[in-house]
Amino acid sequence: MRGHTICRRRRPIVQSSVFHRLPGSALRARVLIVEGVNAGRETSSAYGGYTLADLERGTMTLLFSTSGYEDVRRTVEVRADATLDVGLEPGPGRGSCCRG
């Protein structure tokens, strides 16, 4: 009798960078999934790079936030690995996703 191999599909990853929009330099930021599948998942980007791994496929809204910059929301449909670079602009934002 031959053995059967069960192949599980690896769940998608969303990754890339958060940067200062004008000069293009990397920013430390918090990335939070605020709506849709995977809501509540978060990560931070110490050097501008971030990774959200092992995600359920579907639509989600991500919030990118850091002190001194305007928060940015991006809604994406994740069906496979994705890259999402986000430029933040200076403003009165104080990392609102990080406040309680």
N, C-alpha and C positions, 0 to 999 in steps of 0.2 A: 504494500500500500504506500503510495507516495504522500509525502507531507505537503500540506498546503501552507503557503506563506500569506499572512494577512498583511496587507499594505495599508497603513493608515496615512491619510494625507496630513502632512505637517500644516499646522495652523499658521496663518500669515503673520508677518512682522511689518510694522510701520517704523521707519527710521529716517534720519538725516540730520538737519541742523537748524538751529535758531541763531539768527544773527542780527546785528544792528543794520537796519535797512540802508542807510546812506553810505557809510564807509565799508560795509560788508564784513565787519569784524564779529567774531563769535561772541555769544552772550550766554551766561549762565541763566537758565530759565526753568520754570516748572511747566510740565506738559500734563494736562489732566483731560481724561475723556469725560465730558459732562452730560452727553445725551446719547441715546441709542445703545446698540450692543456694546458690551464692555464698559458701560458707564461706571465711574468710580475708580477705574484703573488710572495710575499716574506714574510718572517718572520725572527725574530732573536731569538737566544737562549741564554737567560741571564745566565742560569746555565747548558748549554749543552743540554737541552731538547728542542725540537721544535715540532710544530704542524702546518700542513697546512690542513685546513678543507674545506668541501663543494666543493670538486674538481670535475671537469668533468672527466669522465672515459676516459682513453686513454694513449698514450705514451707522456712522458715529460722528459726533461733533467733538473736536479737540479744542481745548483752550490753552493758549500759550501765554505765560505771564511771568513778568519779572519787575522788580521795583524800578520806578523811573521811566517806564515804557508803557505805551498803550497795550492793553490786552488784545489778542487776536484770536478769533474763532475760525475754524475751518471745518466744514462738513465734508466727509469723504466716504466713498463706498469702497470697502476693502473686500476684495475677492481673492487677492494674491498679495505677495510682498509688495510694499509700496514705499516710495520715497517722497517726502513732503518737506521741502525747505521753506522756512517761514522767516520773513524779515519784520522786525519790530521797529516802531518809530518812537522816539522820545516823546514823553507826554506826562500828564498828571497821574497816569496809572501807577498804582503802588502794589502791583502783584495781587489784584483783587481776588484771584482764585485761591490765594494762600491765606486769606483772612477767614476767621471763623464765623 
